């Protein structure tokens, strides 16, 4: 059989040739630059490429991996890429797939953040940012609607969502506490009223077959993917050791209270709390980075989310923006080395945010491969997801206040920004406009308004 160049769809009766690590490397690199559209968009790109076109993995095995990634904290699309890379080419395959999903986004964000901090006060850049902010309010509001329409299936889940909104918006309760309470309610509720806490069915396999795949429905689990307790222990020790070494290094060089050390500690906690995607953890990042550490201002946080939406890769990469701005404003390496301060801080934050993601895959995937049946969402997770909707709604409200009332006064409402946000929400909701198109259109509107 002739070797397939991995770009052309294969005839259904052919068995595709297993890709080499080098071929996989080029695919994962390309994916890192084109993975726009949030987790849903990124997962659909991977499904189209890996299941339908290249047939590296079957639909059933793809969805089996995805269902596992969905119950983990962390960016599910990046974890799915890591999982598939690991399944095909062992640990190196997983590391390459997971890192290349993130690195292009990191480099692009570093460049954009530098331009933003260096030239943000220039009328043209300020105009673009003015246009994008109402779009961000619309996007976050739409995210709350989208997750809510899937998650809030009955009045009890609505109540949990409302309670979470009140807890974070009015009482300023810490995000981890809200997650903990929601999980507890779900755990108890699941025992006494299981039907109330039955979650969405996850991703179910369709009946459609795309022909034989390299890793097919009935392909035996590769030797390296079989569950082995000793290997699991080794992976756990290596992962924890990497984290401890990085933290000790930062502490010895800079001290515990230093900006970089505190960033490492804070973003480790944030990484373990990203149930429900990046929007869910943003209020926690806001509480820490803006309110507690003062690494950046509320306005900069909104601008960071706007930049994060315009770059490929997982939206949680907005943490790199937070790190860069924090390193820059705190003068980590002195006032003469602001760029270096920003780059190093962004890199530190990215390392600590994504290390747990790799650990979860390398630890849990062999166990998941050994089960080969669909994971059921647990009752606590259903309750957490419901609480997350309320938390995201509070984030939308917070952004709205800062964008529509820049002086924090009801007497000074920015009616143009308000109108733009309403139109933006309708564009997403009714006309299914893609986020990237909305951001581009609004940046042009902002640019035109700056000339008026």
Secondary structure by P-SEA (a helix, b strand, c coil): ccccccccccccccccccccaaaaaaaaaaaaacccccaaaaaaaaaaccccccccccaaaaaaaaaaaaaccccaaaaaaaaaaaacccaaaaaaaaaaacaaaaaaaaaaaaaaaaccccaaaaaaaaaaaaaaaaaaaaaaaaaaaaccccaaaaaaaaaaaaacccccccaaaaaaaaaaaaaaaaacccccccccccccccccccccccccccccccccccccaaaaaaaaaaaaaaaaaaaaaaaaacccccaaaaaaaaaaaaaaccccccccaaaaaaaccccccccccaaaaaaaaaaaaacccccccaaaaaaaaaaaaacccccccaaaaaaaaaaaaaaaacaaaaaaaaccaaaaaaaccbbbbcaaaaaaaaaaaaaaaaaaaaaaaaaacccccccccaaaaaaaaaaaaaaaccccccaaaaaaaaaaaaaaaaac
